Amino acid sequence: MDNSQAGNITLSYLKISDYKELKAAMIDSYRSMAETYWRENQIETLLDKFPDGQVVIRVNSQLAVCALSTAVNEVILEGEHTC
């Protein structure tokens, strides 16, 4: 899709009401891993702990991209966390 076809693009924070659409996108994107999508309770936990780290991009009101992230305490991990 080139920019002239993109239509209305919005960036917002993920809401639990987005879950059904997010689940469908995860299943569609990872067809070879049928049951590996994030469960609703896991998404709720992410939203409770770090709501500003869960973002979605919509194209013409349809979910196109989602970024899920976590916040970690570097002191607790004592430098053992790697990306």
ABEGO torsion letter per residue (X at the ends): XBAAAAEBBBBBBBBAAAAAAAAAAAAAABAABAAABBBAAAAAAAAAABAAABBBBBBGGBBABBBBBBBBBAAAAGGABBX
